[in-house]
Amino acid sequence: MMRATLLKLSQNHTVQSVFSKYRFAQRAARRFIAGERLEEAIAVVRDLNAKNILATLDHLGENTTNEHEAIAAADEYVRILDTIAQTKVQSEVSLKLTQMGLDISQELCLQNMRRILERAREHNNFVCIDMESSAYTDRTLDLYERLRREGFDNVGPVIQAYLRRSERDIERLIKWGVRVRLCKGAYQEPPTLAFPSKRDVDANYIKLLQMLFQAQEKGVYPAIATHDEKIIRWALQYVREHNIPRDRFEFQMLYGIRRDLQLKLAQEGYRVRVYVSYGTHWYPYFMRRLAERPANVLFVLKNLIRG
């Protein structure tokens, strides 16, 4: 019930405009967001790198409504890639296609993606396309495959384990030798499209992850994006039993969540990458983080009480 309510609020622009003005909200959001400026995010990445943790940088924003906004968003990603190269931090980038203009036109989105991927290729960097709600899944995968056909091999998608369709999507993607992030999913979806129970989502996650591991001979590289220790233990046992080298997969987590676990895995010699978000449009992302774990809501309430 709480999760559904928070996810609905994440799309409510009226609540966003009011909530975002409160200092307690801004303060609470800083647990999950590196700051509003790229320079703040780079400082966070540098600190993570010092702990032997990699990063992927995300400039917050989604569902741009005009061409100017979409081009400006692409400009920022070019700037991010240039800054990563200049500062020599160990980071990739993650973005949303609706931020690149997918709601406006596919051609605009493609133009922006080509420009970003060309710059990423110049810097020997990688771009992950975040998966959004199920309304965008087909268009996202279609656009990914088009970019691969155009010769861009420095791009990868995200698959959400809570969607019933994801097994078919992985079967579709394997032929590309895909580098794919597997996450549980953070959007509100009907039970006809998504597994409603955590138990079913977890079971599907493990099933999909096993598919990715078994396809590694085709060049598949799994990014295990979860804070769930049960799933992480399963993955660690699987790679040990099958002698999978540690450079053939990685764990991914969100900035501000389970820092202890991030550090533990990195200290044990596993590749860990943290999703570091920055920007002024933090409200939808922040609300989705609250919806994922009740403990995150308690954190915000503590900040409210403190004033």
Order of alpha helices (4+ residues) and beta strands (2+ residues): alpha-alpha-alpha-alpha-beta-alpha-beta-alpha-beta-alpha-beta-alpha-beta-alpha-beta-alpha-beta-alpha-beta-alpha-alpha
